[in-house]
Amino acid sequence: MSKRDAIEQLLGKRRSLEIQETVNTGIQKPVNKKKATFDFDDQFHTELKIFAAKQNKKMVDVVVEAVKEYMRRHKNNPPVE
């Protein structure tokens, strides 16, 4: 094997390790979250997915922002019976 091939092989391994470290770091972040499941009709799900993609956000982030905004707006309103 030539020196160039050896260097390229080492660089390739380093790049792979850097990518792996990035992936592992993202996975290993401690997260305190609870899972919630919602049933959306197909059309709304599609609209939400497209909207999130256009905003360059995850669908869950769009939903969380919307719920937080809703709660903020209605926190002082008496409950409806």
N, CA, C and O atoms as a GROMACS GRO file, in nm:
protein
  324
    1MET      N    1   0.085  -0.117   0.000
    1MET     CA    2   0.000   0.000   0.000
    1MET      C    3   0.089   0.123   0.000
    1MET      O    4   0.188   0.131   0.074
    2SER      N    5   0.053   0.221  -0.084
    2SER     CA    6   0.131   0.344  -0.091
    2SER      C    7   0.103   0.430   0.031
    2SER      O    8   0.005   0.410   0.103
    3LYS      N    9   0.191   0.528   0.052
    3LYS     CA   10   0.171   0.620   0.164
    3LYS      C   11   0.040   0.697   0.146
    3LYS      O   12  -0.034   0.721   0.242
    4ARG      N   13   0.015   0.736   0.022
    4ARG     CA   14  -0.108   0.810  -0.006
    4ARG      C   15  -0.232   0.728   0.029
    4ARG      O   16  -0.325   0.778   0.093
    5ASP      N   17  -0.232   0.602  -0.013
    5ASP     CA   18  -0.344   0.514   0.019
    5ASP      C   19  -0.360   0.497   0.170
    5ASP      O   20  -0.472   0.497   0.222
    6ALA      N   21  -0.247   0.483   0.239
    6ALA     CA   22  -0.251   0.466   0.385
    6ALA      C   23  -0.309   0.591   0.452
    6ALA      O   24  -0.389   0.581   0.544
    7ILE      N   25  -0.267   0.708   0.404
    7ILE     CA   26  -0.316   0.834   0.461
    7ILE      C   27  -0.465   0.850   0.432
    7ILE      O   28  -0.543   0.886   0.521
    8GLU      N   29  -0.505   0.823   0.308
    8GLU     CA   30  -0.647   0.835   0.273
    8GLU      C   31  -0.732   0.737   0.354
    8GLU      O   32  -0.843   0.769   0.395
    9GLN      N   33  -0.676   0.619   0.377
    9GLN     CA   34  -0.748   0.521   0.458
    9GLN      C   35  -0.763   0.571   0.602
    9GLN      O   36  -0.870   0.559   0.662
   10LEU      N   37  -0.655   0.627   0.657
   10LEU     CA   38  -0.662   0.681   0.793
   10LEU      C   39  -0.758   0.799   0.801
   10LEU      O   40  -0.836   0.809   0.896
   11LEU      N   41  -0.753   0.887   0.702
   11LEU     CA   42  -0.844   1.001   0.701
   11LEU      C   43  -0.989   0.955   0.691
   11LEU      O   44  -1.078   1.009   0.757
   12GLY      N   45  -1.011   0.856   0.609
   12GLY     CA   46  -1.145   0.801   0.597
   12GLY      C   47  -1.194   0.745   0.730
   12GLY      O   48  -1.310   0.763   0.767
   13LYS      N   49  -1.105   0.678   0.801
   13LYS     CA   50  -1.142   0.623   0.932
   13LYS      C   51  -1.169   0.736   1.031
   13LYS      O   52  -1.262   0.728   1.110
   14ARG      N   53  -1.088   0.840   1.026
   14ARG     CA   54  -1.108   0.954   1.116
   14ARG      C   55  -1.242   1.020   1.089
   14ARG      O   56  -1.316   1.053   1.182
   15ARG      N   57  -1.273   1.040   0.962
   15ARG     CA   58  -1.401   1.102   0.928
   15ARG      C   59  -1.516   1.015   0.976
   15ARG      O   60  -1.616   1.065   1.028
   16SER      N   61  -1.500   0.884   0.958
   16SER     CA   62  -1.604   0.794   1.006
   16SER      C   63  -1.620   0.804   1.156
   16SER      O   64  -1.732   0.803   1.207
   17LEU      N   65  -1.508   0.814   1.228
   17LEU     CA   66  -1.514   0.825   1.373
   17LEU      C   67  -1.578   0.957   1.414
   17LEU      O   68  -1.656   0.961   1.510
   18GLU      N   69  -1.546   1.067   1.342
   18GLU     CA   70  -1.606   1.196   1.374
   18GLU      C   71  -1.757   1.190   1.354
   18GLU      O   72  -1.833   1.242   1.436
   19ILE      N   73  -1.799   1.128   1.246
   19ILE     CA   74  -1.942   1.114   1.220
   19ILE      C   75  -2.006   1.029   1.329
   19ILE      O   76  -2.112   1.062   1.381
   20GLN      N   77  -1.939   0.919   1.364
   20GLN     CA   78  -1.992   0.830   1.467
   20GLN      C   79  -2.002   0.903   1.601
   20GLN      O   80  -2.100   0.887   1.673
   21GLU      N   81  -1.901   0.983   1.635
   21GLU     CA   82  -1.904   1.058   1.761
   21GLU      C   83  -2.020   1.156   1.761
   21GLU      O   84  -2.088   1.173   1.862
   22THR      N   85  -2.043   1.221   1.648
   22THR     CA   86  -2.153   1.315   1.638
   22THR      C   87  -2.286   1.243   1.657
   22THR      O   88  -2.373   1.290   1.730
   23VAL      N   89  -2.301   1.131   1.592
   23VAL     CA   90  -2.424   1.054   1.604
   23VAL      C   91  -2.442   1.006   1.747
   23VAL      O   92  -2.549   1.021   1.805
   24ASN      N   93  -2.337   0.949   1.805
   24ASN     CA   94  -2.346   0.899   1.942
   24ASN      C   95  -2.374   1.011   2.040
   24ASN      O   96  -2.454   0.994   2.133
   25THR      N   97  -2.311   1.125   2.021
   25THR     CA   98  -2.334   1.237   2.111
   25THR      C   99  -2.480   1.279   2.107
   25THR      O  100  -2.540   1.307   2.211
   26GLY      N  101  -2.537   1.282   1.989
   26GLY     CA  102  -2.677   1.318   1.976
   26GLY      C  103  -2.768   1.218   2.044
   26GLY      O  104  -2.870   1.255   2.102
   27ILE      N  105  -2.733   1.093   2.038
   27ILE     CA  106  -2.815   0.989   2.098
   27ILE      C  107  -2.801   0.989   2.249
   27ILE      O  108  -2.899   0.962   2.319
   28GLN      N  109  -2.685   1.020   2.300
   28GLN     CA  110  -2.657   1.004   2.441
   28GLN      C  111  -2.698   1.123   2.527
   28GLN      O  112  -2.681   1.118   2.649
   29LYS      N  113  -2.752   1.228   2.468
   29LYS     CA  114  -2.794   1.343   2.548
   29LYS      C  115  -2.906   1.300   2.642
   29LYS      O  116  -3.002   1.235   2.599
   30PRO      N  117  -2.895   1.334   2.769
   30PRO     CA  118  -3.003   1.298   2.861
   30PRO      C  119  -3.129   1.379   2.830
   30PRO      O  120  -3.124   1.501   2.814
   31VAL      N  121  -3.240   1.311   2.822
   31VAL     CA  122  -3.364   1.377   2.786
   31VAL      C  123  -3.472   1.335   2.885
   31VAL      O  124  -3.492   1.216   2.910
   32ASN      N  125  -3.541   1.433   2.940
   32ASN     CA  126  -3.653   1.405   3.029
   32ASN      C  127  -3.782   1.435   2.954
   32ASN      O  128  -3.836   1.545   2.964
   33LYS      N  129  -3.830   1.338   2.880
   33LYS     CA  130  -3.951   1.356   2.801
   33LYS      C  131  -4.046   1.240   2.827
   33LYS      O  132  -4.005   1.131   2.865
   34LYS      N  133  -4.172   1.267   2.806
   34LYS     CA  134  -4.276   1.165   2.813
   34LYS      C  135  -4.338   1.152   2.675
   34LYS      O  136  -4.350   1.249   2.601
   35LYS      N  137  -4.375   1.031   2.641
   35LYS     CA  138  -4.433   1.005   2.511
   35LYS      C  139  -4.584   1.028   2.516
   35LYS      O  140  -4.650   0.989   2.613
   36ALA      N  141  -4.638   1.090   2.413
   36ALA     CA  142  -4.782   1.110   2.399
   36ALA      C  143  -4.820   1.067   2.257
   36ALA      O  144  -4.747   1.093   2.162
   37THR      N  145  -4.933   1.004   2.244
   37THR     CA  146  -4.979   0.957   2.114
   37THR      C  147  -5.109   1.028   2.079
   37THR      O  148  -5.200   1.036   2.161
   38PHE      N  149  -5.116   1.080   1.956
   38PHE     CA  150  -5.234   1.149   1.909
   38PHE      C  151  -5.279   1.087   1.778
   38PHE      O  152  -5.196   1.046   1.696
   39ASP      N  153  -5.408   1.080   1.758
   39ASP     CA  154  -5.464   1.031   1.632
   39ASP      C  155  -5.514   1.150   1.552
   39ASP      O  156  -5.614   1.213   1.589
   40PHE      N  157  -5.445   1.182   1.443
   40PHE     CA  158  -5.486   1.289   1.354
   40PHE      C  159  -5.548   1.227   1.230
   40PHE      O  160  -5.509   1.117   1.189
   41ASP      N  161  -5.645   1.296   1.170
   41ASP     CA  162  -5.695   1.244   1.043
   41ASP      C  163  -5.585   1.260   0.938
   41ASP      O  164  -5.494   1.341   0.953
   42ASP      N  165  -5.596   1.181   0.833
   42ASP     CA  166  -5.490   1.176   0.732
   42ASP      C  167  -5.457   1.312   0.672
   42ASP      O  168  -5.340   1.347   0.656
   43GLN      N  169  -5.560   1.390   0.640
   43GLN     CA  170  -5.539   1.520   0.577
   43GLN      C  171  -5.464   1.615   0.670
   43GLN      O  172  -5.370   1.682   0.628
   44PHE      N  173  -5.505   1.620   0.798
   44PHE     CA  174  -5.438   1.708   0.893
   44PHE      C  175  -5.293   1.664   0.914
   44PHE      O  176  -5.204   1.748   0.921
   45HIS      N  177  -5.270   1.534   0.922
   45HIS     CA  178  -5.134   1.482   0.941
   45HIS      C  179  -5.045   1.525   0.825
   45HIS      O  180  -4.931   1.567   0.844
   46THR      N  181  -5.099   1.514   0.704
   46THR     CA  182  -5.023   1.554   0.585
   46THR      C  183  -4.992   1.704   0.588
   46THR      O  184  -4.880   1.745   0.558
   47GLU      N  185  -5.092   1.784   0.624
   47GLU     CA  186  -5.072   1.929   0.631
   47GLU      C  187  -4.967   1.964   0.737
   47GLU      O  188  -4.882   2.050   0.715
   48LEU      N  189  -4.975   1.898   0.851
   48LEU     CA  190  -4.879   1.922   0.958
   48LEU      C  191  -4.738   1.884   0.914
   48LEU      O  192  -4.642   1.957   0.941
   49LYS      N  193  -4.726   1.772   0.847
   49LYS     CA  194  -4.596   1.725   0.801
   49LYS      C  195  -4.535   1.823   0.701
   49LYS      O  196  -4.417   1.855   0.709
   50ILE      N  197  -4.616   1.870   0.608
   50ILE     CA  198  -4.568   1.967   0.507
   50ILE      C  199  -4.531   2.099   0.574
   50ILE      O  200  -4.428   2.157   0.544
   51PHE      N  201  -4.618   2.145   0.666
   51PHE     CA  202  -4.590   2.270   0.737
   51PHE      C  203  -4.459   2.261   0.813
   51PHE      O  204  -4.376   2.352   0.805
   52ALA      N  205  -4.439   2.152   0.886
   52ALA     CA  206  -4.316   2.134   0.964
   52ALA      C  207  -4.194   2.132   0.872
   52ALA      O  208  -4.092   2.193   0.903
   53ALA      N  209  -4.205   2.063   0.759
   53ALA     CA  210  -4.093   2.056   0.666
   53ALA      C  211  -4.059   2.195   0.611
   53ALA      O  212  -3.942   2.230   0.598
   54LYS      N  213  -4.160   2.273   0.579
   54LYS     CA  214  -4.136   2.409   0.528
   54LYS      C  215  -4.072   2.498   0.633
   54LYS      O  216  -3.996   2.589   0.600
   55GLN      N  217  -4.101   2.472   0.760
   55GLN     CA  218  -4.041   2.548   0.870
   55GLN      C  219  -3.906   2.490   0.912
   55GLN      O  220  -3.839   2.544   1.001
   56ASN      N  221  -3.866   2.380   0.848
   56ASN     CA  222  -3.743   2.309   0.882
   56ASN      C  223  -3.745   2.265   1.030
   56ASN      O  224  -3.646   2.278   1.102
   57LYS      N  225  -3.861   2.214   1.072
   57LYS     CA  226  -3.879   2.168   1.210
   57LYS      C  227  -3.935   2.027   1.209
   57LYS      O  228  -3.986   1.979   1.108
   58LYS      N  229  -3.925   1.962   1.323
   58LYS     CA  230  -3.989   1.832   1.340
   58LYS      C  231  -4.136   1.856   1.369
   58LYS      O  232  -4.174   1.960   1.424
   59MET      N  233  -4.218   1.759   1.332
   59MET     CA  234  -4.361   1.771   1.358
   59MET      C  235  -4.387   1.789   1.507
   59MET      O  236  -4.471   1.870   1.546
   60VAL      N  237  -4.317   1.715   1.590
   60VAL     CA  238  -4.338   1.724   1.734
   60VAL      C  239  -4.308   1.865   1.785
   60VAL      O  240  -4.376   1.914   1.876
   61ASP      N  241  -4.208   1.929   1.728
   61ASP     CA  242  -4.174   2.066   1.772
   61ASP      C  243  -4.285   2.164   1.736
   61ASP      O  244  -4.316   2.255   1.814
   62VAL      N  245  -4.345   2.146   1.619
   62VAL     CA  246  -4.457   2.232   1.579
   62VAL      C  247  -4.575   2.212   1.674
   62VAL      O  248  -4.637   2.309   1.718
   63VAL      N  249  -4.605   2.086   1.707
   63VAL     CA  250  -4.717   2.057   1.797
   63VAL      C  251  -4.690   2.114   1.936
   63VAL      O  252  -4.779   2.174   1.995
   64VAL      N  253  -4.570   2.095   1.987
   64VAL     CA  254  -4.536   2.146   2.121
   64VAL      C  255  -4.548   2.298   2.124
   64VAL      O  256  -4.605   2.354   2.218
   65GLU      N  257  -4.496   2.366   2.022
   65GLU     CA  258  -4.507   2.512   2.016
   65GLU      C  259  -4.654   2.556   2.014
   65GLU      O  260  -4.692   2.651   2.081
   66ALA      N  261  -4.735   2.486   1.935
   66ALA     CA  262  -4.876   2.522   1.924
   66ALA      C  263  -4.950   2.501   2.056
   66ALA      O  264  -5.030   2.586   2.096
   67VAL      N  265  -4.923   2.391   2.124
   67VAL     CA  266  -4.989   2.364   2.251
   67VAL      C  267  -4.945   2.465   2.357
   67VAL      O  268  -5.026   2.514   2.434
   68LYS      N  269  -4.815   2.495   2.360
   68LYS     CA  270  -4.766   2.595   2.456
   68LYS      C  271  -4.832   2.730   2.432
   68LYS      O  272  -4.870   2.798   2.527
   69GLU      N  273  -4.844   2.770   2.306
   69GLU     CA  274  -4.907   2.897   2.273
   69GLU      C  275  -5.054   2.895   2.314
   69GLU      O  276  -5.105   2.993   2.368
   70TYR      N  277  -5.123   2.786   2.288
   70TYR     CA  278  -5.263   2.773   2.327
   70TYR      C  279  -5.277   2.785   2.478
   70TYR      O  280  -5.365   2.857   2.527
   71MET      N  281  -5.193   2.716   2.552
   71MET     CA  282  -5.198   2.720   2.698
   71MET      C  283  -5.167   2.860   2.750
   71MET      O  284  -5.230   2.907   2.846
   72ARG      N  285  -5.071   2.928   2.688
   72ARG     CA  286  -5.037   3.064   2.730
   72ARG      C  287  -5.156   3.157   2.712
   72ARG      O  288  -5.186   3.238   2.799
   73ARG      N  289  -5.224   3.144   2.598
   73ARG     CA  290  -5.338   3.232   2.569
   73ARG      C  291  -5.457   3.205   2.660
   73ARG      O  292  -5.534   3.296   2.690
   74HIS      N  293  -5.473   3.082   2.705
   74HIS     CA  294  -5.592   3.044   2.779
   74HIS      C  295  -5.568   3.020   2.928
   74HIS      O  296  -5.658   2.972   2.997
   75LYS      N  297  -5.452   3.052   2.978
   75LYS     CA  298  -5.422   3.019   3.118
   75LYS      C  299  -5.508   3.095   3.218
   75LYS      O  300  -5.531   3.045   3.328
   76ASN      N  301  -5.556   3.212   3.183
   76ASN     CA  302  -5.638   3.291   3.276
   76ASN      C  303  -5.788   3.278   3.250
   76ASN      O  304  -5.869   3.339   3.320
   77ASN      N  305  -5.825   3.199   3.150
   77ASN     CA  306  -5.967   3.180   3.120
   77ASN      C  307  -6.024   3.071   3.211
   77ASN      O  308  -5.958   2.970   3.234
   78PRO      N  309  -6.145   3.092   3.263
   78PRO     CA  310  -6.206   2.987   3.345
   78PRO      C  311  -6.239   2.865   3.260
   78PRO      O  312  -6.267   2.878   3.141
   79PRO      N  313  -6.236   2.746   3.320
   79PRO     CA  314  -6.267   2.625   3.242
   79PRO      C  315  -6.411   2.627   3.192
   79PRO      O  316  -6.501   2.676   3.260
   80VAL      N  317  -6.431   2.575   3.074
   80VAL     CA  318  -6.564   2.569   3.014
   80VAL      C  319  -6.627   2.436   3.052
   80VAL      O  320  -6.566   2.330   3.040
   81GLU      N  321  -6.752   2.444   3.100
   81GLU     CA  322  -6.821   2.319   3.139
   81GLU      C  323  -6.935   2.290   3.047
   81GLU      O  324  -7.004   2.190   3.065
   0.00000   0.00000   0.00000
